[in-house]
């Protein structure tokens, strides 16, 4: 399949050619590699999004409980300090 890219500036094309040359690839191969890596990264994130969401969902109740305990402890300390003065 062919893809036509029209929106690159002359400077971007020069940089693309230099990058391709540095990697010993043609411009076409480099663009294919960049797009492929980008899409593979997107697939990786999509595949693991559910896992990360489930892990965060497990942590949130613990954090909420810890916040409640800390608020009670702070309230207790403030009361003690107020009565101690």
C-alpha positions as CSV (number, residue, x, y, z in Angstrom):
1,X,0.0,0.0,0.0
2,X,1.2,3.5,-0.8
3,X,0.8,6.6,1.4
4,X,1.3,10.1,0.2
5,X,2.5,12.6,2.7
6,X,2.0,16.2,1.6
7,X,2.4,18.4,4.7
8,X,6.1,18.1,5.5
9,X,8.3,21.2,5.2
10,X,11.5,21.3,3.3
11,X,13.4,21.3,6.6
12,X,11.5,18.3,7.8
13,X,12.3,16.4,4.6
14,X,16.0,17.2,5.0
15,X,15.9,16.0,8.6
16,X,14.0,12.9,7.5
17,X,16.6,12.1,4.9
18,X,19.5,12.7,7.3
19,X,17.8,10.4,9.9
20,X,17.2,7.7,7.2
21,X,20.9,8.0,6.1
22,X,22.1,7.7,9.6
23,X,20.0,4.5,10.1
24,X,21.1,3.2,6.7
25,X,17.5,3.1,5.5
26,X,15.6,4.6,2.6
27,X,13.2,7.4,3.4
28,X,10.3,5.0,2.7
29,X,11.7,2.3,5.0
30,X,12.3,4.8,7.8
31,X,8.7,6.2,7.5
32,X,7.3,2.7,7.5
33,X,9.4,1.8,10.6
34,X,8.3,5.0,12.4
35,X,4.6,4.4,11.6
36,X,4.8,0.8,12.5
37,X,6.4,1.5,15.9
38,X,3.8,4.1,16.6
39,X,1.0,1.8,15.8
40,X,2.5,-1.1,17.8
41,X,2.8,1.3,20.8
42,X,-0.9,2.3,20.4
43,X,-1.8,-1.4,20.3
44,X,0.3,-2.1,23.4
45,X,-1.4,0.7,25.3
46,X,-4.9,-0.4,24.2
47,X,-4.2,-4.0,25.3
48,X,-3.0,-3.0,28.7
49,X,-5.4,-0.1,29.4
50,X,-7.9,-2.5,31.1
51,X,-5.1,-3.9,33.3
52,X,-4.0,-0.5,34.5
53,X,-7.6,0.6,35.1
54,X,-8.2,-2.4,37.3
55,X,-5.0,-1.8,39.3
56,X,-6.0,1.8,39.9
57,X,-9.5,0.8,40.9
58,X,-8.0,-1.6,43.5
59,X,-5.8,1.2,44.9
60,X,-8.4,3.9,45.2
61,X,-10.4,2.4,48.1
62,X,-7.2,1.9,50.1
63,X,-6.2,5.5,49.5
64,X,-9.6,6.8,50.5
65,X,-9.4,4.7,53.7
66,X,-5.9,6.0,54.4
67,X,-7.1,9.6,53.9
68,X,-10.0,9.0,56.4
69,X,-7.6,7.6,59.0
70,X,-5.2,10.6,58.5
71,X,-8.0,13.1,58.8
72,X,-9.2,11.4,62.1
73,X,-5.6,11.4,63.4
74,X,-5.1,15.1,62.5
75,X,-8.4,16.0,64.1
76,X,-7.4,14.1,67.3
77,X,-4.1,15.8,67.4
78,X,-5.7,19.3,66.9
79,X,-8.1,18.6,69.7
80,X,-5.3,17.4,72.0
81,X,-3.3,20.6,71.1
82,X,-6.3,22.8,71.7
83,X,-7.0,21.3,75.1
84,X,-3.3,21.2,76.1
85,X,-2.8,25.0,75.6
